Amino acid sequence: MQQIINFIIRNKNFLLFLLLFGISIFFTIQSHSYHKSKFINSANFLTGGVYNSVSNISGYFNLKSQNEILAKENNRLKQMLYNANQNLDSVFLDTLANEKLYKYTTANIIRNNYSATDNILLINKGSKDSIKEDFGVISSNGIIGIVNETSKNYATVISVLNSTVKISAQLKKTNHYGSLVWNGKNPAYTQLIDIQKIAPVAKGDTIITSGMSSIFPKGIPIGIVEDFKLDRAENFYEINVKLFNDMTNLEHIYIIENADKNEITNLLNGNLNE
């Protein structure tokens, strides 16, 4: 305390000058609108920069929660989109109906595999989330695979990069459809086979799901035609499809449940009770 008093006594003239200088600046700003506006603008610039930096930092740490919010919103929009696509084919629309044919659940891929011949993914949703075998899995860019097995909290997904899987797909510009398979070579490409010779195929054409199975609704993006060749013996095209999804970089996904899947499966198997 004595040192502080000694400092004030030694520098009393300088401190008095600073006090008077500060008072003069204050009265100058208060009595002149031009100086006042300049001071306020300068203060706003400094505080705005500080708040912007703080906002950027807090925004970075909130990315996870914001991504979850966006994923849920995308999930809701996808339900509206694909269920609307199904209703467009109906002769009569029941506006009072609350049941949706396709239900979507958000999830994350926690283990990705794309270097093997038969690749399996692991996701963080399971039977407690009502996830079951043969549910479709997509991302915001397009198709990913099909649920294979589930535990309470997790599920495995057969990737489109799996030589054992076949998915019904078609040319977007026509109704010619075939089977999407993978030759086990490049994770950026899959192959569409069994497209008949009469189909008008061209490089750059979009490939989508056909809706011919009970797993995926019609119209989910898959990729574009990179190149194709004709098997003259069989009269079918084999089309090389560049995937919209980067299968080596996946995280947020959507799981698709077809509410009528069991009814369709039982009917096709001849087990539907009358």
C-alpha positions as CSV (number, residue, x, y, z in Angstrom):
1,M,0.0,0.0,0.0
2,Q,2.8,2.4,0.9
3,Q,4.4,1.7,-2.5
4,I,1.2,2.7,-4.3
5,I,1.0,5.9,-2.3
6,N,4.7,6.7,-3.1
7,F,4.0,6.0,-6.8
8,I,1.1,8.5,-6.8
9,I,3.2,11.1,-5.0
10,R,6.1,10.7,-7.4
11,N,3.9,10.9,-10.5
12,K,1.2,13.3,-9.3
13,N,1.7,15.8,-12.0
14,F,1.5,13.2,-14.8
15,L,-1.5,11.5,-13.2
16,L,-3.3,14.9,-12.8
17,F,-2.6,15.6,-16.5
18,L,-4.1,12.3,-17.5
19,L,-7.2,13.0,-15.4
20,L,-7.7,16.4,-16.9
21,F,-7.0,15.1,-20.4
22,G,-9.6,12.4,-20.0
23,I,-12.2,14.9,-18.6
24,S,-11.6,17.2,-21.6
25,I,-12.0,14.4,-24.1
26,F,-15.3,13.3,-22.3
27,F,-16.8,16.8,-22.5
28,T,-15.6,17.3,-26.1
29,I,-17.3,14.1,-27.2
30,Q,-20.5,14.9,-25.3
31,S,-20.7,18.5,-26.7
32,H,-19.9,17.7,-30.3
33,S,-22.1,15.3,-32.3
34,Y,-19.3,14.6,-34.9
35,H,-16.8,13.5,-32.3
36,K,-19.5,11.5,-30.5
37,S,-20.5,9.6,-33.6
38,K,-16.8,8.8,-34.4
39,F,-16.3,7.5,-30.9
40,I,-19.4,5.3,-31.0
41,N,-18.4,3.9,-34.4
42,S,-14.9,3.1,-33.2
43,A,-16.3,1.4,-30.0
44,N,-18.8,-0.6,-32.1
45,F,-16.0,-1.7,-34.4
46,L,-13.9,-3.0,-31.5
47,T,-16.7,-4.7,-29.5
48,G,-18.1,-6.1,-32.8
49,G,-14.8,-7.7,-33.6
50,V,-14.6,-9.2,-30.1
51,Y,-18.2,-10.5,-30.3
52,N,-17.6,-11.9,-33.8
53,S,-14.5,-13.8,-32.6
54,V,-16.4,-15.2,-29.6
55,S,-19.3,-16.2,-31.8
56,N,-17.0,-18.0,-34.2
57,I,-15.4,-19.9,-31.3
58,S,-18.7,-20.8,-29.7
59,G,-20.0,-21.8,-33.2
60,Y,-17.1,-24.1,-33.7
61,F,-17.8,-26.0,-30.4
62,N,-21.6,-26.1,-31.3
63,L,-21.0,-27.7,-34.7
64,K,-22.0,-31.2,-33.4
65,S,-25.3,-30.0,-32.0
66,Q,-26.0,-27.9,-35.1
67,N,-25.2,-30.9,-37.4
68,E,-27.7,-33.0,-35.4
69,I,-30.4,-30.3,-35.8
70,L,-29.7,-30.2,-39.6
71,A,-29.8,-33.9,-39.8
72,K,-33.2,-34.1,-38.1
73,E,-34.5,-31.3,-40.4
74,N,-33.2,-33.1,-43.5
75,N,-34.8,-36.3,-42.2
76,R,-38.2,-34.6,-42.0
77,L,-37.8,-33.1,-45.5
78,K,-36.8,-36.5,-47.0
79,Q,-39.9,-38.1,-45.5
80,M,-42.0,-35.4,-47.1
81,L,-40.2,-35.7,-50.4
82,Y,-40.3,-39.4,-50.9
83,N,-43.7,-39.9,-49.5
84,A,-45.0,-37.1,-51.8
85,N,-43.4,-39.0,-54.7
86,Q,-45.4,-42.1,-53.8
87,N,-48.6,-40.1,-53.5
88,L,-48.2,-38.6,-56.9
89,D,-48.9,-42.0,-58.4
90,S,-52.2,-42.4,-56.5
91,V,-55.5,-41.8,-58.1
92,F,-57.0,-40.6,-54.9
93,L,-55.2,-38.6,-52.1
94,D,-56.6,-38.9,-48.6
95,T,-55.6,-35.6,-47.1
96,L,-56.6,-36.9,-43.6
97,A,-54.3,-39.9,-43.6
98,N,-51.4,-39.6,-41.1
99,E,-49.6,-42.8,-42.0
100,K,-46.5,-42.5,-44.1
101,L,-45.3,-45.3,-46.3
102,Y,-41.6,-44.5,-45.7
103,K,-40.2,-43.6,-42.3
104,Y,-36.7,-42.2,-41.8
105,T,-34.3,-42.4,-38.9
106,T,-31.1,-40.4,-38.6
107,A,-27.8,-42.2,-37.6
108,N,-24.1,-42.0,-37.9
109,I,-21.6,-44.4,-39.4
110,I,-19.0,-45.2,-36.7
111,R,-17.0,-47.8,-38.7
112,N,-16.5,-47.5,-42.5
113,N,-15.0,-50.2,-44.7
114,Y,-14.3,-49.8,-48.4
115,S,-11.1,-51.7,-49.2
116,A,-12.4,-55.2,-49.1
117,T,-14.5,-57.1,-51.7
118,D,-17.5,-57.5,-49.4
119,N,-17.6,-54.3,-47.3
120,I,-19.7,-53.9,-44.1
121,L,-20.4,-50.7,-42.3
122,L,-21.3,-50.2,-38.6
123,I,-23.9,-47.6,-37.5
124,N,-24.9,-46.3,-34.0
125,K,-28.6,-47.2,-34.1
126,G,-30.0,-50.7,-33.3
127,S,-33.1,-52.6,-32.3
128,K,-34.0,-50.2,-29.5
129,D,-34.4,-47.6,-32.2
130,S,-36.7,-49.9,-34.2
131,I,-34.0,-50.6,-36.8
132,K,-34.4,-54.0,-38.5
133,E,-32.8,-56.2,-41.1
134,D,-33.4,-55.1,-44.8
135,F,-33.9,-51.4,-44.0
136,G,-32.4,-49.1,-46.6
137,V,-29.5,-46.7,-45.8
138,I,-28.8,-43.5,-47.6
139,S,-27.0,-40.2,-47.1
140,S,-28.0,-36.7,-48.4
141,N,-26.0,-37.5,-51.6
142,G,-27.6,-40.9,-52.3
143,I,-27.7,-44.6,-51.6
144,I,-25.3,-46.4,-49.2
145,G,-26.5,-49.9,-48.5
146,I,-28.9,-52.2,-46.6
147,V,-29.1,-53.1,-42.9
148,N,-27.8,-56.6,-42.4
149,E,-27.9,-57.4,-38.7
150,T,-28.8,-55.5,-35.5
151,S,-28.0,-55.5,-31.8
152,K,-29.6,-53.4,-29.1
153,N,-27.6,-50.2,-29.9
154,Y,-25.9,-50.9,-33.2
155,A,-26.4,-52.4,-36.7
156,T,-24.3,-53.6,-39.6
157,V,-24.9,-52.4,-43.1
158,I,-24.1,-54.2,-46.3
159,S,-22.4,-51.5,-48.4
160,V,-23.1,-50.9,-52.1
161,L,-19.4,-51.8,-52.3
162,N,-20.2,-55.4,-51.6
163,S,-20.1,-58.1,-54.3
164,T,-23.0,-60.0,-52.7
165,V,-25.6,-57.2,-52.9
166,K,-27.9,-56.4,-55.8
167,I,-30.1,-53.2,-55.8
168,S,-32.8,-52.4,-58.3
169,A,-31.8,-49.3,-60.2
170,Q,-32.9,-47.5,-63.4
171,L,-32.1,-44.7,-65.8
172,K,-33.7,-41.6,-64.5
173,K,-34.8,-40.4,-68.0
174,T,-36.6,-43.7,-68.8
175,N,-38.1,-46.7,-67.0
176,H,-35.4,-49.1,-68.1
177,Y,-34.1,-50.8,-65.0
178,G,-31.5,-53.4,-64.0
179,S,-29.4,-54.5,-61.0
180,L,-26.7,-52.4,-59.3
181,V,-23.7,-54.6,-58.4
182,W,-20.0,-54.0,-57.6
183,N,-17.1,-55.6,-59.3
184,G,-14.8,-55.1,-56.2
185,K,-12.4,-52.8,-57.9
186,N,-12.8,-49.0,-57.5
187,P,-14.9,-47.7,-54.5
188,A,-15.9,-44.6,-56.6
189,Y,-17.8,-46.8,-59.1
190,T,-20.5,-49.5,-59.2
191,Q,-21.9,-51.3,-62.2
192,L,-25.5,-51.4,-63.5
193,I,-26.2,-54.6,-65.4
194,D,-29.2,-56.1,-67.2
195,I,-30.2,-52.9,-69.0
196,Q,-31.6,-53.9,-72.4
197,K,-30.0,-53.0,-75.7
198,I,-33.0,-50.9,-76.7
199,A,-32.5,-48.4,-73.7
200,P,-31.1,-45.0,-74.8
201,V,-28.0,-44.9,-72.6
202,A,-25.6,-41.9,-72.7
203,K,-22.6,-40.7,-70.7
204,G,-23.7,-38.4,-67.9
205,D,-27.2,-39.9,-67.5
206,T,-28.4,-40.1,-63.9
207,I,-29.0,-43.4,-62.2
208,I,-31.6,-43.7,-59.4
209,T,-33.4,-46.4,-57.4
210,S,-36.2,-47.9,-59.3
211,G,-38.7,-48.5,-56.5
212,M,-39.1,-52.1,-57.7
213,S,-38.1,-53.5,-54.3
214,S,-39.6,-53.0,-50.8
215,I,-36.4,-51.5,-49.5
216,F,-35.8,-48.2,-51.3
217,P,-38.4,-45.7,-52.6
218,K,-38.1,-44.7,-56.3
219,G,-35.9,-41.8,-57.1
220,I,-33.1,-41.9,-54.6
221,P,-29.9,-40.7,-56.4
222,I,-27.1,-43.3,-57.1
223,G,-24.7,-41.8,-59.6
224,I,-24.1,-40.9,-63.2
225,V,-23.1,-43.0,-66.2
226,E,-19.3,-42.8,-66.6
227,D,-19.1,-45.3,-69.6
228,F,-20.9,-48.4,-70.9
229,K,-20.5,-51.3,-73.2
230,L,-22.9,-53.7,-74.8
231,D,-22.7,-57.5,-74.3
232,R,-23.7,-58.5,-77.8
233,A,-24.3,-62.1,-76.8
234,E,-26.8,-61.2,-74.2
235,N,-28.1,-57.9,-75.6
236,F,-27.6,-56.1,-72.3
237,Y,-25.6,-53.1,-71.3
238,E,-23.0,-53.1,-68.6
239,I,-22.9,-49.5,-67.3
240,N,-20.1,-48.1,-65.1
241,V,-21.7,-45.7,-62.6
242,K,-19.8,-43.0,-60.8
243,L,-21.4,-42.8,-57.3
244,F,-22.7,-39.5,-56.0
245,N,-21.5,-40.6,-52.5
246,D,-17.8,-40.6,-51.6
247,M,-17.9,-44.0,-50.0
248,T,-14.6,-43.3,-48.3
249,N,-15.9,-40.3,-46.4
250,L,-19.3,-41.1,-44.7
251,E,-20.8,-40.0,-41.4
252,H,-24.4,-38.8,-41.3
253,I,-27.0,-41.2,-42.7
254,Y,-30.7,-41.9,-42.9
255,I,-32.3,-45.3,-42.4
256,I,-35.4,-46.0,-44.4
257,E,-38.3,-48.2,-43.2
258,N,-41.0,-49.2,-45.6
259,A,-44.1,-49.5,-43.5
260,D,-45.7,-52.0,-46.0
261,K,-42.6,-54.2,-46.3
262,N,-43.9,-57.1,-44.4
263,E,-47.2,-57.1,-46.3
264,I,-45.4,-57.0,-49.6
265,T,-42.9,-59.7,-48.6
266,N,-45.7,-62.0,-47.3
267,L,-47.7,-61.5,-50.5
268,L,-44.8,-62.3,-52.7
269,N,-44.1,-65.4,-50.7
270,G,-47.7,-66.5,-50.7
271,N,-48.1,-66.2,-47.0
272,L,-50.6,-63.4,-46.7
273,N,-53.6,-64.4,-44.6
274,E,-56.9,-63.6,-46.2
